Every structure is written in C-alpha cells, then in structure tokens.
Amino acid sequence: MSSSSESPQQSLAGKADASPCATRLTDIAGFTCVDHVAIAVRAGDLEPQVNAYKLLGFTEIHREEVRGGDQVREVLLRIGNGPNLIQLLEPLQPDSPVQKLIDKNGGRGGFAHVAFRVDNIQNAFDDMKSKGFNIIDKAPRKGSHGTTVFFVHPKSREDAPFGFLLEVVQEG
C-alpha cells in the first residue's frame, strides 16, 4: 500500500512508485495487477448485493449507468484499503450482455469477468492481437469511471482458451 498521507483513491489511480499495481509483468501486454472481478446480479438485486458487501467492510467508490452495447448499472466496491475492486453489474435491458449471461446461468447471477490493469491499453491491444488472442472489441473503447477498456473472448485462443471473459483496463 502507498504511504499513509496518500488517500486510497490516489492509490487506485496507480502512482507508479507506490501502488501495489506498479510492478509490470514482462512479455504479456504490460499487465500490472488484477483491477477487478465483475459479478452479474439479477435486475432488482443490485441494492441488496451492495448492502451485503458493505456488511463485509467493502466501500462503494463509484456508481454509473453504462449505456451503449453494455446496458448495465454498475457499482464498484473497494476491498479494504487496497487497489482491488469488485464490480457488480445489473442489466438494464433484456438484450444486455449481462442479462444474457444470467439467462445462460439459469437465471442466477454470478461471475462475469476478471479485469487486468495496464498502463498502455493500445500497446496491450496490439500485443495480444499479434499473439492471436480473440479480442471482442475492434479497438480499445471508453469504459466506465473514466477508463479505457477492451474485452477478450472466453475462447481466447484455440490452443488454450481461458474459459472466461477477460477485460483489459487502463485507468483514466
């Protein structure tokens, strides 16, 4: 964790000299850390879920409706004082990708994706594309909370699919 004079929000922004996410993995698109784990919640269940996480000591740091192709209401919750987050995703429309995930899961919410943070989203995108990863987005795009993102398909590579949706995130 960063120095005691630095707020948790400053740490979330990822100061290179103090953040636990400052160490870069080499040769793999510049990943610095796990940014968040996303969990799909059924329509109408967002507030009870947020309250349950707050009972565990999680802190709500952001709330937003994300339109466009995503069609979700999201809440970001910080785990303790660290940089890691839980993202709760509630579908806003029946054709939302999150609603489709819930439908595939028998109407239950659950794991949606894991997101890794990078310092340079375009470099990560180009590197992963050149290595044959099945990237869903045509280019990095605007995400929530001032981020830039792209998604990698669960069938990420024919020879070694991850089996789950992967998001790559650059802080704003």
N, CA and C atoms as an extended XYZ file, in Angstrom:
516
Properties=species:S:1:pos:R:3:atomname:S:1:resname:S:1:resid:I:1 pbc="F F F"
N         0.848       -1.183        0.000 N   MET     1
C         0.000        0.000        0.000 CA  MET     1
C         0.873        1.218        0.000 C   MET     1
N         0.345        2.303       -0.426 N   SER     2
C         1.073        3.551       -0.518 CA  SER     2
C         1.242        4.197        0.844 C   SER     2
N         1.949        5.308        0.851 N   SER     3
C         2.227        5.992        2.111 CA  SER     3
C         0.943        6.429        2.788 C   SER     3
N         1.005        6.630        4.106 N   SER     4
C        -0.198        6.949        4.868 CA  SER     4
C        -0.780        8.312        4.509 C   SER     4
N         0.011        9.190        3.904 N   SER     5
C        -0.514       10.504        3.522 CA  SER     5
C        -1.301       10.443        2.220 C   SER     5
N        -1.229        9.333        1.515 N   GLU     6
C        -1.924        9.197        0.253 CA  GLU     6
C        -3.270        8.533        0.483 C   GLU     6
N        -4.323        9.083       -0.097 N   SER     7
C        -5.645        8.518        0.085 CA  SER     7
C        -5.786        7.235       -0.724 C   SER     7
N        -6.746        6.370       -0.345 N   PRO     8
C        -6.985        5.168       -1.133 CA  PRO     8
C        -7.344        5.500       -2.577 C   PRO     8
N        -8.042        6.628       -2.824 N   GLN     9
C        -8.393        6.993       -4.185 CA  GLN     9
C        -7.142        7.287       -4.996 C   GLN     9
N        -6.151        7.966       -4.389 N   GLN    10
C        -4.916        8.219       -5.106 CA  GLN    10
C        -4.233        6.899       -5.435 C   GLN    10
N        -4.269        5.963       -4.517 N   SER    11
C        -3.671        4.659       -4.759 CA  SER    11
C        -4.376        3.960       -5.906 C   SER    11
N        -5.720        4.081       -5.975 N   LEU    12
C        -6.476        3.476       -7.046 CA  LEU    12
C        -6.009        3.997       -8.391 C   LEU    12
N        -5.639        5.273       -8.429 N   ALA    13
C        -5.166        5.858       -9.679 CA  ALA    13
C        -3.850        5.253      -10.117 C   ALA    13
N        -3.110        4.584       -9.210 N   GLY    14
C        -1.940        3.827       -9.595 CA  GLY    14
C        -0.674        4.629       -9.736 C   GLY    14
N        -0.225        5.329       -8.708 N   LYS    15
C         1.059        6.011       -8.766 CA  LYS    15
C         2.140        4.948       -8.965 C   LYS    15
N         2.971        5.122       -9.959 N   ALA    16
C         3.941        4.102      -10.344 CA  ALA    16
C         4.919        3.755       -9.233 C   ALA    16
N         5.249        4.703       -8.354 N   ASP    17
C         6.252        4.417       -7.340 CA  ASP    17
C         5.671        3.859       -6.059 C   ASP    17
N         4.345        3.882       -5.872 N   ALA    18
C         3.792        3.472       -4.596 CA  ALA    18
C         2.718        2.397       -4.704 C   ALA    18
N         2.126        2.223       -5.835 N   SER    19
C         0.996        1.322       -5.976 CA  SER    19
C         1.419       -0.137       -5.993 C   SER    19
N         0.621       -1.000       -5.352 N   PRO    20
C         0.894       -2.430       -5.454 CA  PRO    20
C         0.758       -2.914       -6.891 C   PRO    20
N         0.143       -2.117       -7.752 N   CYS    21
C        -0.017       -2.492       -9.154 CA  CYS    21
C         1.128       -1.964      -10.015 C   CYS    21
N         2.166       -1.411       -9.409 N   ALA    22
C         3.238       -0.790      -10.170 CA  ALA    22
C         4.165       -1.798      -10.847 C   ALA    22
N         4.273       -3.011      -10.342 N   THR    23
C         5.162       -3.998      -10.927 CA  THR    23
C         4.542       -4.545      -12.199 C   THR    23
N         5.252       -4.456      -13.299 N   ARG    24
C         4.746       -4.912      -14.581 CA  ARG    24
C         5.238       -6.317      -14.886 C   ARG    24
N         4.364       -7.102      -15.489 N   LEU    25
C         4.756       -8.403      -15.992 CA  LEU    25
C         5.311       -8.185      -17.390 C   LEU    25
N         6.446       -8.754      -17.691 N   THR    26
C         7.046       -8.538      -18.997 CA  THR    26
C         6.548       -9.570      -19.991 C   THR    26
N         6.594       -9.209      -21.239 N   ASP    27
C         6.229      -10.073      -22.353 CA  ASP    27
C         4.765      -10.476      -22.384 C   ASP    27
N         3.917       -9.857      -21.600 N   ILE    28
C         2.495      -10.191      -21.657 CA  ILE    28
C         1.637       -8.935      -21.607 C   ILE    28
N         1.856       -8.082      -22.552 N   ALA    29
C         0.993       -6.924      -22.770 CA  ALA    29
C         1.045       -5.878      -21.664 C   ALA    29
N         1.984       -5.963      -20.744 N   GLY    30
C         2.143       -4.930      -19.731 CA  GLY    30
C         1.147       -4.963      -18.598 C   GLY    30
N         0.584       -6.129      -18.271 N   PHE    31
C        -0.343       -6.216      -17.145 CA  PHE    31
C         0.360       -5.815      -15.852 C   PHE    31
N        -0.353       -5.041      -15.024 N   THR    32
C         0.232       -4.605      -13.754 CA  THR    32
C        -0.420       -5.255      -12.546 C   THR    32
N        -1.725       -5.573      -12.621 N   CYS    33
C        -2.402       -6.216      -11.492 CA  CYS    33
C        -3.824       -6.587      -11.890 C   CYS    33
N        -4.495       -7.296      -10.996 N   VAL    34
C        -5.928       -7.525      -11.156 CA  VAL    34
C        -6.612       -6.217      -10.770 C   VAL    34
N        -7.399       -5.682      -11.670 N   ASP    35
C        -8.119       -4.438      -11.405 CA  ASP    35
C        -9.417       -4.729      -10.653 C   ASP    35
N       -10.201       -5.654      -11.193 N   HIS    36
C       -11.453       -6.004      -10.526 CA  HIS    36
C       -11.959       -7.368      -10.979 C   HIS    36
N       -12.858       -7.891      -10.181 N   VAL    37
C       -13.632       -9.074      -10.536 CA  VAL    37
C       -15.069       -8.600      -10.671 C   VAL    37
N       -15.691       -8.931      -11.805 N   ALA    38
C       -17.066       -8.487      -12.062 CA  ALA    38
C       -18.044       -9.615      -11.774 C   ALA    38
N       -19.148       -9.239      -11.139 N   ILE    39
C       -20.185      -10.188      -10.758 CA  ILE    39
C       -21.517       -9.682      -11.300 C   ILE    39
N       -22.193      -10.537      -12.055 N   ALA    40
C       -23.516      -10.204      -12.586 CA  ALA    40
C       -24.557      -10.421      -11.497 C   ALA    40
N       -25.468       -9.460      -11.338 N   VAL    41
C       -26.580       -9.601      -10.398 CA  VAL    41
C       -27.884       -9.427      -11.172 C   VAL    41
N       -28.889      -10.134      -10.746 N   ARG    42
C       -30.186      -10.059      -11.424 CA  ARG    42
C       -30.781       -8.658      -11.301 C   ARG    42
N       -31.571       -8.279      -12.290 N   ALA    43
C       -32.268       -6.994      -12.250 CA  ALA    43
C       -33.076       -6.916      -10.960 C   ALA    43
N       -32.910       -5.817      -10.242 N   GLY    44
C       -33.597       -5.616       -8.981 CA  GLY    44
C       -32.814       -6.076       -7.763 C   GLY    44
N       -31.707       -6.789       -7.972 N   ASP    45
C       -30.908       -7.307       -6.857 CA  ASP    45
C       -29.667       -6.473       -6.547 C   ASP    45
N       -29.451       -5.392       -7.256 N   LEU    46
C       -28.213       -4.635       -7.067 CA  LEU    46
C       -28.090       -4.070       -5.654 C   LEU    46
N       -29.106       -3.390       -5.160 N   GLU    47
C       -29.004       -2.765       -3.832 CA  GLU    47
C       -28.793       -3.775       -2.711 C   GLU    47
N       -29.545       -4.880       -2.674 N   PRO    48
C       -29.264       -5.874       -1.636 CA  PRO    48
C       -27.834       -6.435       -1.720 C   PRO    48
N       -27.326       -6.602       -2.937 N   GLN    49
C       -25.957       -7.093       -3.107 CA  GLN    49
C       -24.945       -6.061       -2.597 C   GLN    49
N       -25.141       -4.793       -2.955 N   VAL    50
C       -24.248       -3.729       -2.477 CA  VAL    50
C       -24.244       -3.719       -0.951 C   VAL    50
N       -25.416       -3.781       -0.365 N   ASN    51
C       -25.515       -3.757        1.101 CA  ASN    51
C       -24.822       -4.958        1.739 C   ASN    51
N       -24.915       -6.117        1.123 N   ALA    52
C       -24.244       -7.305        1.657 CA  ALA    52
C       -22.724       -7.123        1.648 C   ALA    52
N       -22.179       -6.571        0.567 N   TYR    53
C       -20.733       -6.325        0.505 CA  TYR    53
C       -20.311       -5.264        1.516 C   TYR    53
N       -21.161       -4.258        1.711 N   LYS    54
C       -20.846       -3.235        2.719 CA  LYS    54
C       -20.797       -3.840        4.117 C   LYS    54
N       -21.633       -4.826        4.400 N   LEU    55
C       -21.598       -5.514        5.692 CA  LEU    55
C       -20.261       -6.229        5.908 C   LEU    55
N       -19.590       -6.586        4.798 N   LEU    56
C       -18.281       -7.229        4.874 CA  LEU    56
C       -17.140       -6.213        4.964 C   LEU    56
N       -17.481       -4.924        4.949 N   GLY    57
C       -16.462       -3.887        5.059 CA  GLY    57
C       -16.011       -3.295        3.736 C   GLY    57
N       -16.661       -3.672        2.643 N   PHE    58
C       -16.321       -3.098        1.344 CA  PHE    58
C       -16.864       -1.670        1.287 C   PHE    58
N       -16.214       -0.810        0.507 N   THR    59
C       -16.610        0.589        0.390 CA  THR    59
C       -17.026        0.896       -1.042 C   THR    59
N       -18.215        1.450       -1.214 N   GLU    60
C       -18.654        1.856       -2.549 CA  GLU    60
C       -17.851        3.077       -2.974 C   GLU    60
N       -17.260        3.004       -4.159 N   ILE    61
C       -16.465        4.137       -4.648 CA  ILE    61
C       -16.994        4.728       -5.950 C   ILE    61
N       -17.897        4.009       -6.618 N   HIS    62
C       -18.402        4.526       -7.896 CA  HIS    62
C       -19.706        3.820       -8.247 C   HIS    62
N       -20.591        4.582       -8.903 N   ARG    63
C       -21.874        4.051       -9.374 CA  ARG    63
C       -22.184        4.742      -10.686 C   ARG    63
N       -22.610        3.964      -11.679 N   GLU    64
C       -22.841        4.545      -13.002 CA  GLU    64
C       -23.754        3.644      -13.823 C   GLU    64
N       -24.560        4.258      -14.684 N   GLU    65
C       -25.294        3.512      -15.702 CA  GLU    65
C       -24.473        3.578      -16.972 C   GLU    65
N       -24.181        2.420      -17.538 N   VAL    66
C       -23.366        2.332      -18.751 CA  VAL    66
C       -24.293        1.910      -19.877 C   VAL    66
N       -24.487        2.784      -20.830 N   ARG    67
C       -25.396        2.516      -21.950 CA  ARG    67
C       -24.615        1.916      -23.114 C   ARG    67
N       -24.983        2.255      -24.330 N   GLY    68
C       -24.300        1.679      -25.485 CA  GLY    68
C       -24.575        0.194      -25.568 C   GLY    68
N       -23.562       -0.580      -25.941 N   GLY    69
C       -23.728       -2.016      -26.078 CA  GLY    69
C       -23.776       -2.752      -24.755 C   GLY    69
N       -23.285       -2.137      -23.676 N   ASP    70
C       -23.194       -2.828      -22.392 CA  ASP    70
C       -24.528       -2.879      -21.647 C   ASP    70
N       -25.243       -1.769      -21.583 N   GLN    71
C       -26.567       -1.708      -20.957 CA  GLN    71
C       -26.586       -2.276      -19.536 C   GLN    71
N       -25.751       -1.705      -18.660 N   VAL    72
C       -25.696       -2.163      -17.273 CA  VAL    72
C       -25.663       -0.983      -16.315 C   VAL    72
N       -26.063       -1.255      -15.103 N   ARG    73
C       -25.823       -0.355      -13.974 CA  ARG    73
C       -24.697       -1.015      -13.202 C   ARG    73
N       -23.646       -0.258      -12.904 N   GLU    74
C       -22.517       -0.848      -12.195 CA  GLU    74
C       -22.265       -0.137      -10.883 C   GLU    74
N       -21.757       -0.894       -9.934 N   VAL    75
C       -21.269       -0.344       -8.681 CA  VAL    75
C       -19.889       -0.950       -8.449 C   VAL    75
N       -18.909       -0.067       -8.191 N   LEU    76
C       -17.560       -0.519       -7.850 CA  LEU    76
C       -17.390       -0.433       -6.341 C   LEU    76
N       -16.898       -1.509       -5.760 N   LEU    77
C       -16.668       -1.581       -4.323 CA  LEU    77
C       -15.201       -1.904       -4.079 C   LEU    77
N       -14.564       -1.112       -3.219 N   ARG    78
C       -13.164       -1.341       -2.876 CA  ARG    78
C       -13.079       -2.393       -1.779 C   ARG    78
N       -12.103       -3.280       -1.937 N   ILE    79
C       -11.840       -4.318       -0.942 CA  ILE    79
C       -10.801       -3.751        0.019 C   ILE    79
N       -11.192       -3.462        1.254 N   GLY    80
C       -10.263       -2.902        2.239 CA  GLY    80
C        -9.686       -1.578        1.766 C   GLY    80
N        -8.391       -1.381        2.000 N   ASN    81
C        -7.711       -0.164        1.565 CA  ASN    81
C        -6.835       -0.400        0.340 C   ASN    81
N        -6.936       -1.565       -0.259 N   GLY    82
C        -6.080       -1.919       -1.393 CA  GLY    82
C        -6.626       -1.421       -2.712 C   GLY    82
N        -5.957       -1.800       -3.795 N   PRO    83
C        -6.355       -1.349       -5.130 CA  PRO    83
C        -7.420       -2.223       -5.777 C   PRO    83
N        -7.728       -3.372       -5.179 N   ASN    84
C        -8.631       -4.321       -5.827 CA  ASN    84
C       -10.089       -3.971       -5.609 C   ASN    84
N       -10.873       -4.262       -6.638 N   LEU    85
C       -12.282       -3.887       -6.653 CA  LEU    85
C       -13.161       -5.070       -7.010 C   LEU    85
N       -14.400       -4.999       -6.551 N   ILE    86
C       -15.476       -5.865       -7.011 CA  ILE    86
C       -16.401       -4.952       -7.813 C   ILE    86
N       -16.808       -5.411       -8.983 N   GLN    87
C       -17.732       -4.656       -9.825 CA  GLN    87
C       -19.030       -5.459       -9.905 C   GLN    87
N       -20.112       -4.880       -9.406 N   LEU    88
C       -21.413       -5.517       -9.516 CA  LEU    88
C       -22.101       -4.951      -10.756 C   LEU    88
N       -22.638       -5.834      -11.584 N   LEU    89
C       -23.259       -5.445      -12.848 CA  LEU    89
C       -24.712       -5.900      -12.873 C   LEU    89
N       -25.626       -4.947      -13.013 N   GLU    90
C       -27.057       -5.236      -13.109 CA  GLU    90
C       -27.525       -4.868      -14.515 C   GLU    90
N       -28.165       -5.790      -15.228 N   PRO    91
C       -28.618       -5.466      -16.590 CA  PRO    91
C       -29.730       -4.420      -16.582 C   PRO    91
N       -29.672       -3.529      -17.574 N   LEU    92
C       -30.707       -2.507      -17.717 CA  LEU    92
C       -31.745       -2.894      -18.770 C   LEU    92
N       -31.379       -3.799      -19.668 N   GLN    93
C       -32.257       -4.205      -20.770 CA  GLN    93
C       -32.200       -5.719      -20.939 C   GLN    93
N       -33.246       -6.316      -21.484 N   PRO    94
C       -33.234       -7.766      -21.714 CA  PRO    94
C       -32.132       -8.222      -22.675 C   PRO    94
N       -31.680       -7.322      -23.575 N   ASP    95
C       -30.642       -7.709      -24.526 CA  ASP    95
C       -29.228       -7.348      -24.045 C   ASP    95
N       -29.110       -6.928      -22.800 N   SER    96
C       -27.799       -6.642      -22.220 CA  SER    96
C       -26.948       -7.915      -22.201 C   SER    96
N       -25.648       -7.818      -22.511 N   PRO    97
C       -24.779       -8.999      -22.396 CA  PRO    97
C       -24.811       -9.609      -20.991 C   PRO    97
N       -24.977       -8.781      -19.963 N   VAL    98
C       -25.047       -9.310      -18.596 CA  VAL    98
C       -26.334      -10.099      -18.397 C   VAL    98
N       -27.451       -9.632      -18.957 N   GLN    99
C       -28.698      -10.399      -18.862 CA  GLN    99
C       -28.562      -11.726      -19.594 C   GLN    99
N       -27.885      -11.722      -20.732 N   LYS   100
C       -27.672      -12.968      -21.479 CA  LYS   100
C       -26.841      -13.947      -20.650 C   LYS   100
N       -25.855      -13.439      -19.929 N   LEU   101
C       -25.043      -14.283      -19.049 CA  LEU   101
C       -25.902      -14.875      -17.932 C   LEU   101
N       -26.743      -14.051      -17.329 N   ILE   102
C       -27.637      -14.519      -16.269 CA  ILE   102
C       -28.586      -15.583      -16.810 C   ILE   102
N       -29.124      -15.359      -18.010 N   ASP   103
C       -30.020      -16.343      -18.628 CA  ASP   103
C       -29.294      -17.668      -18.855 C   ASP   103
N       -28.056      -17.610      -19.335 N   LYS   104
C       -27.263      -18.831      -19.553 CA  LYS   104
C       -26.983      -19.556      -18.240 C   LYS   104
N       -27.004      -18.805      -17.136 N   ASN   105
C       -26.718      -19.354      -15.814 CA  ASN   105
C       -28.011      -19.750      -15.077 C   ASN   105
N       -29.058      -20.021      -15.841 N   GLY   106
C       -30.306      -20.473      -15.227 CA  GLY   106
C       -31.032      -19.404      -14.438 C   GLY   106
N       -30.797      -18.121      -14.779 N   GLY   107
C       -31.470      -17.026      -14.090 CA  GLY   107
C       -30.757      -16.555      -12.837 C   GLY   107
N       -29.594      -17.117      -12.578 N   ARG   108
C       -28.811      -16.718      -11.398 CA  ARG   108
C       -27.690      -15.772      -11.808 C   ARG   108
N       -27.342      -14.882      -10.906 N   GLY   109
C       -26.172      -14.051      -11.102 CA  GLY   109
C       -24.925      -14.874      -10.860 C   GLY   109
N       -23.785      -14.240      -10.970 N   GLY   110
C       -22.526      -14.935      -10.708 CA  GLY   110
C       -21.369      -14.275      -11.415 C   GLY   110
N       -20.266      -14.992      -11.471 N   PHE   111
C       -19.035      -14.481      -12.070 CA  PHE   111
C       -19.283      -14.007      -13.498 C   PHE   111
N       -18.833      -12.778      -13.816 N   ALA   112
C       -18.982      -12.227      -15.166 CA  ALA   112
C       -17.636      -12.151      -15.887 C   ALA   112
N       -16.629      -11.556      -15.242 N   HIS   113
C       -15.302      -11.474      -15.862 CA  HIS   113
C       -14.262      -11.059      -14.840 C   HIS   113
N       -13.001      -11.185      -15.232 N   VAL   114
C       -11.898      -10.649      -14.435 CA  VAL   114
C       -11.209       -9.606      -15.300 C   VAL   114
N       -10.775       -8.518      -14.660 N   ALA   115
C       -10.140       -7.421      -15.389 CA  ALA   115
C        -8.718       -7.221      -14.892 C   ALA   115
N        -7.810       -7.064      -15.841 N   PHE   116
C        -6.411       -6.787      -15.541 CA  PHE   116
C        -6.078       -5.358      -15.957 C   PHE   116
N        -5.303       -4.672      -15.145 N   ARG   117
C        -4.918       -3.290      -15.401 CA  ARG   117
C        -3.623       -3.240      -16.212 C   ARG   117
N        -3.550       -2.268      -17.116 N   VAL   118
C        -2.347       -1.987      -17.903 CA  VAL   118
C        -2.093       -0.486      -17.878 C   VAL   118
N        -0.865       -0.108      -18.193 N   ASP   119
C        -0.527        1.316      -18.304 CA  ASP   119
C        -0.800        1.864      -19.695 C   ASP   119
N        -0.705        1.005      -20.719 N   ASN   120
C        -0.888        1.454      -22.097 CA  ASN   120
C        -1.824        0.484      -22.813 C   ASN   120
N        -3.077        0.863      -22.909 N   ILE   121
C        -4.112       -0.012      -23.453 CA  ILE   121
C        -3.870       -0.336      -24.927 C   ILE   121
N        -3.394        0.623      -25.700 N   GLN   122
C        -3.173        0.361      -27.124 CA  GLN   122
C        -2.044       -0.640      -27.317 C   GLN   122
N        -0.971       -0.507      -26.538 N   ASN   123
C         0.117       -1.485      -26.625 CA  ASN   123
C        -0.370       -2.876      -26.249 C   ASN   123
N        -1.176       -2.967      -25.183 N   ALA   124
C        -1.713       -4.261      -24.759 CA  ALA   124
C        -2.598       -4.853      -25.848 C   ALA   124
N        -3.459       -4.029      -26.445 N   PHE   125
C        -4.353       -4.480      -27.511 CA  PHE   125
C        -3.548       -5.012      -28.694 C   PHE   125
N        -2.581       -4.221      -29.149 N   ASP   126
C        -1.764       -4.617      -30.300 CA  ASP   126
C        -0.973       -5.886      -30.009 C   ASP   126
N        -0.393       -5.984      -28.808 N   ASP   127
C         0.394       -7.143      -28.433 CA  ASP   127
C        -0.463       -8.404      -28.395 C   ASP   127
N        -1.626       -8.326      -27.765 N   MET   128
C        -2.486       -9.508      -27.654 CA  MET   128
C        -3.033       -9.913      -29.018 C   MET   128
N        -3.377       -8.930      -29.837 N   LYS   129
C        -3.866       -9.231      -31.187 CA  LYS   129
C        -2.773       -9.924      -32.003 C   LYS   129
N        -1.526       -9.429      -31.894 N   SER   130
C        -0.416      -10.029      -32.648 CA  SER   130
C        -0.105      -11.447      -32.175 C   SER   130
N        -0.492      -11.768      -30.947 N   LYS   131
C        -0.260      -13.106      -30.396 CA  LYS   131
C        -1.453      -14.041      -30.611 C   LYS   131
N        -2.438      -13.572      -31.378 N   GLY   132
C        -3.540      -14.437      -31.771 CA  GLY   132
C        -4.689      -14.542      -30.794 C   GLY   132
N        -4.794      -13.624      -29.838 N   PHE   133
C        -5.920      -13.661      -28.911 CA  PHE   133
C        -7.185      -13.184      -29.617 C   PHE   133
N        -8.317      -13.794      -29.278 N   ASN   134
C        -9.611      -13.461      -29.859 CA  ASN   134
C       -10.192      -12.266      -29.109 C   ASN   134
N        -9.930      -11.075      -29.612 N   ILE   135
C       -10.379       -9.841      -28.964 CA  ILE   135
C       -11.747       -9.463      -29.511 C   ILE   135
N       -12.671       -9.203      -28.617 N   ILE   136
C       -14.050       -8.891      -28.995 CA  ILE   136
C       -14.167       -7.498      -29.605 C   ILE   136
N       -13.556       -6.503      -28.979 N   ASP   137
C       -13.650       -5.120      -29.456 CA  ASP   137
C       -12.719       -4.896      -30.643 C   ASP   137
N       -13.142       -4.034      -31.560 N   LYS   138
C       -12.307       -3.716      -32.725 CA  LYS   138
C       -11.122       -2.829      -32.349 C   LYS   138
N       -11.257       -2.116      -31.239 N   ALA   139
C       -10.208       -1.223      -30.735 CA  ALA   139
C       -10.534       -0.936      -29.270 C   ALA   139
N        -9.562       -0.455      -28.506 N   PRO   140
C        -9.880       -0.036      -27.132 CA  PRO   140
C       -10.979        1.023      -27.170 C   PRO   140
N       -11.854        0.991      -26.166 N   ARG   141
C       -13.008        1.898      -26.145 CA  ARG   141
C       -13.199        2.470      -24.744 C   ARG   141
N       -14.053        3.485      -24.675 N   LYS   142
C       -14.357        4.117      -23.392 CA  LYS   142
C       -15.062        3.112      -22.492 C   LYS   142
N       -14.569        3.006      -21.264 N   GLY   143
C       -15.225        2.191      -20.251 CA  GLY   143
C       -15.882        3.101      -19.231 C   GLY   143
N       -16.263        2.553      -18.111 N   SER   144
C       -16.873        3.356      -17.062 CA  SER   144
C       -15.789        3.993      -16.196 C   SER   144
N       -16.185        4.935      -15.379 N   HIS   145
C       -15.294        5.534      -14.379 CA  HIS   145
C       -14.043        6.143      -15.014 C   HIS   145
N       -14.175        6.632      -16.265 N   GLY   146
C       -13.057        7.292      -16.940 CA  GLY   146
C       -11.975        6.363      -17.468 C   GLY   146
N       -12.288        5.081      -17.604 N   THR   147
C       -11.287        4.116      -18.067 CA  THR   147
C       -11.378        3.897      -19.571 C   THR   147
N       -10.371        3.226      -20.111 N   THR   148
C       -10.382        2.724      -21.477 CA  THR   148
C       -10.232        1.217      -21.363 C   THR   148
N       -11.017        0.471      -22.150 N   VAL   149
C       -11.078       -0.983      -21.984 CA  VAL   149
C       -11.137       -1.705      -23.326 C   VAL   149
N       -10.874       -3.009      -23.283 N   PHE   150
C       -11.270       -3.932      -24.333 CA  PHE   150
C       -11.465       -5.299      -23.700 C   PHE   150
N       -12.228       -6.153      -24.388 N   PHE   151
C       -12.547       -7.468      -23.862 CA  PHE   151
C       -11.959       -8.570      -24.733 C   PHE   151
N       -11.557       -9.653      -24.078 N   VAL   152
C       -11.010      -10.822      -24.746 CA  VAL   152
C       -12.012      -11.961      -24.561 C   VAL   152
N       -12.354      -12.622      -25.643 N   HIS   153
C       -13.353      -13.692      -25.656 CA  HIS   153
C       -12.933      -14.857      -24.755 C   HIS   153
N       -13.909      -15.517      -24.098 N   PRO   154
C       -13.577      -16.701      -23.296 CA  PRO   154
C       -12.822      -17.774      -24.098 C   PRO   154
N       -13.127      -17.865      -25.396 N   LYS   155
C       -12.379      -18.772      -26.276 CA  LYS   155
C       -11.218      -17.977      -26.868 C   LYS   155
N       -10.393      -17.469      -25.963 N   SER   156
C        -9.347      -16.516      -26.283 CA  SER   156
C        -8.365      -17.005      -27.332 C   SER   156
N        -8.013      -18.275      -27.274 N   ARG   157
C        -7.107      -18.877      -28.251 CA  ARG   157
C        -7.575      -20.309      -28.478 C   ARG   157
N        -7.435      -20.790      -29.702 N   GLU   158
C        -7.842      -22.163      -29.990 CA  GLU   158
C        -7.032      -23.165      -29.189 C   GLU   158
N        -5.728      -22.895      -29.023 N   ASP   159
C        -4.856      -23.856      -28.353 CA  ASP   159
C        -4.951      -23.805      -26.831 C   ASP   159
N        -5.449      -22.695      -26.273 N   ALA   160
C        -5.516      -22.565      -24.812 CA  ALA   160
C        -6.558      -21.529      -24.410 C   ALA   160
N        -7.857      -21.855      -24.559 N   PRO   161
C        -8.879      -20.879      -24.184 CA  PRO   161
C        -8.908      -20.654      -22.668 C   PRO   161
N        -9.113      -19.395      -22.266 N   PHE   162
C        -9.208      -19.078      -20.841 CA  PHE   162
C       -10.479      -19.665      -20.236 C   PHE   162
N       -11.573      -19.652      -21.007 N   GLY   163
C       -12.827      -20.184      -20.496 CA  GLY   163
C       -13.665      -19.167      -19.755 C   GLY   163
N       -13.194      -17.932      -19.669 N   PHE   164
C       -13.978      -16.860      -19.051 CA  PHE   164
C       -13.636      -15.553      -19.750 C   PHE   164
N       -14.541      -14.595      -19.635 N   LEU   165
C       -14.359      -13.292      -20.259 CA  LEU   165
C       -13.263      -12.528      -19.519 C   LEU   165
N       -12.396      -11.889      -20.280 N   LEU   166
C       -11.279      -11.131      -19.727 CA  LEU   166
C       -11.409       -9.678      -20.188 C   LEU   166
N       -11.257       -8.745      -19.266 N   GLU   167
C       -11.261       -7.326      -19.591 CA  GLU   167
C        -9.879       -6.765      -19.332 C   GLU   167
N        -9.431       -5.894      -20.220 N   VAL   168
C        -8.159       -5.184      -20.029 CA  VAL   168
C        -8.522       -3.713      -19.823 C   VAL   168
N        -7.973       -3.099      -18.768 N   VAL   169
C        -8.374       -1.773      -18.314 CA  VAL   169
C        -7.170       -0.848      -18.176 C   VAL   169
N        -7.316        0.367      -18.688 N   GLN   170
C        -6.351        1.427      -18.390 CA  GLN   170
C        -7.094        2.516      -17.642 C   GLN   170
N        -6.552        2.910      -16.496 N   GLU   171
C        -7.154        4.000      -15.723 CA  GLU   171
C        -7.146        5.282      -16.539 C   GLU   171
N        -8.131        6.169      -16.260 N   GLY   172
C        -8.262        7.439      -16.968 CA  GLY   172
C        -7.116        8.311      -16.724 C   GLY   172
